[in-house]
Amino acid sequence: MNEHQDDDRTTLDPVGLLDLTQHEIQALKSRYNLADAHTHQRQSERQRQIVSRLSDLWYEAEEGLQAGYEQKFIEAFFRLHRQPTALAKNKTLLSYAASISTMVAGMFLKQQRMAVTLVEPCFDNLHDVLANLGVATYPLDEVALHDPDRIYAELKRRVKTDALFLVDPNNPTGFTLLQYGRRGFEEVVRYCKDHDKLLLIDFCFASFTLDDPELARFDIYELLESSGVSYLAIEDTGKTWPVQDAKAAMITASDDIAETVYNIHTSVLLNVSPFVLNMLAEYVDDAREEGMRSVRDVLERNRETARKALDGSILEYQEPVAKVSVAWFRVDHPELSATELQKLLYAQGVYVLPGRYFYWNEPGKGDSYVRIALARDPQMFADAMALTRQLLDGHAG
Ligand SMILES: *Cc1c(COP(=O)(O)O)cnc(C)c1O
């Protein structure tokens, strides 16, 4: 491009962006933003009913006790996720965003002088938050979890730190231990208990498994509690419902560390907006009543659109275990890297994320992957996929 047509060239050239969030900020300016995994789809028919009652929910939240809205939300959430033990234990702490809960977990690790082994690939924000808090992080290749008979031995061989941090289902791959029934989590917990490791699990994508009969969500907190393992579990609403980022997240700690974690948590925040909790409880209850249809339908439709539009192109669809809200594609091309492909699509207004960043320890491993976000308006998404296919065909072979 020449100088006079461009008064802000930095917005047109994403080179030098340091993390996925910086890419996602750029993408918010693109015509087709398929970068962040936040929810940009419109309301379903049923969700529009909730929106039409927002002023009632607002005034209601002005009246009751904060503790009442916290309880109402947490009950709704764990009922949807079928986690009766988490509900009965009544020790879950709320925050405004999963990253805040992750920060609390990271502050705990820092305070205890623990290094952590974190799954790779994963959303780079987890690594970056930990690193910025001064917590040393070491990678665990997700492959270590791919055979339930080998999980214990692989962890024993690979984990050298006092803490293990998993993301289940994983972002971006959609891998989940739930495919092995109780067994996968049991093996991880058994390893951590036997070797005195703190187990951290990010369940932010868990809602995408709720309607999948192959991934039955058993009472995971019962397993954690009865095993006696030290654990921190993070839950989230942010990637599930289209509520303009009015989200809430949760962290639950095993009894042995609960008081210490509580003391860190209260150094960070007092409470989450009662209005947000009251509103979210409506979305959560609605999802339970309709079996997650509003969430699932748009993701399924866009996943199918992407698969069909790109079938036979240089972007090869990677079938995930859990159908999460992002799709992961392998670039099948002798010369084109994912980073180059990302730039090429970006120049035409389609913003996907290059895979490098998800491999927070070895970016080169992500060079042949891109991630496409699915929580989008289906018409916009279909247009973006049609344009993407056209651009890819221009670069085939
Ligand atoms: C998005 C995401 C987070 C962070 O959520 P925020 O709402 O941005 O704080 C944490 N973990 C996973 C798996 C995510 O996808």
Ligand as a Chemical Component Dictionary entry (heavy atoms), coordinates in Angstrom:
data_LIG
# 
_chem_comp.id                   LIG 
_chem_comp.type                 NON-POLYMER 
_chem_comp.pdbx_formal_charge   0 
_chem_comp.three_letter_code    LIG 
# 
loop_
_chem_comp_atom.comp_id 
_chem_comp_atom.atom_id 
_chem_comp_atom.alt_atom_id 
_chem_comp_atom.type_symbol 
_chem_comp_atom.charge 
_chem_comp_atom.model_Cartn_x 
_chem_comp_atom.model_Cartn_y 
_chem_comp_atom.model_Cartn_z 
_chem_comp_atom.pdbx_ordinal 
LIG C1 C1 C 0 -11.621 -17.163 27.405 1  
LIG C2 C2 C 0 -11.029 -18.153 28.312 2  
LIG C3 C3 C 0 -10.540 -17.763 29.568 3  
LIG C4 C4 C 0 -10.549 -16.326 30.044 4  
LIG O1 O1 O 0 -11.833 -15.798 30.088 5  
LIG P1 P1 P 0 -12.042 -14.222 30.251 6  
LIG O2 O2 O 0 -13.529 -14.073 30.282 7  
LIG O3 O3 O 0 -11.450 -13.586 29.036 8  
LIG O4 O4 O 0 -11.392 -13.777 31.481 9  
LIG C5 C5 C 0 -10.000 -18.756 30.376 10 
LIG N1 N1 N 0 -9.955  -20.038 29.978 11 
LIG C6 C6 C 0 -10.434 -20.451 28.801 12 
LIG C7 C7 C 0 -10.382 -21.904 28.421 13 
LIG C8 C8 C 0 -10.978 -19.521 27.912 14 
LIG O5 O5 O 0 -11.431 -19.931 26.715 15 
# 
loop_
_chem_comp_bond.comp_id 
_chem_comp_bond.atom_id_1 
_chem_comp_bond.atom_id_2 
_chem_comp_bond.value_order 
_chem_comp_bond.pdbx_ordinal 
LIG C1 C2 SING 1  
LIG C2 C3 SING 2  
LIG C2 C8 DOUB 3  
LIG C3 C4 SING 4  
LIG C3 C5 DOUB 5  
LIG C4 O1 SING 6  
LIG O1 P1 SING 7  
LIG P1 O2 DOUB 8  
LIG P1 O3 SING 9  
LIG P1 O4 SING 10 
LIG C5 N1 SING 11 
LIG N1 C6 DOUB 12 
LIG C6 C7 SING 13 
LIG C6 C8 SING 14 
LIG C8 O5 SING 15 
# 
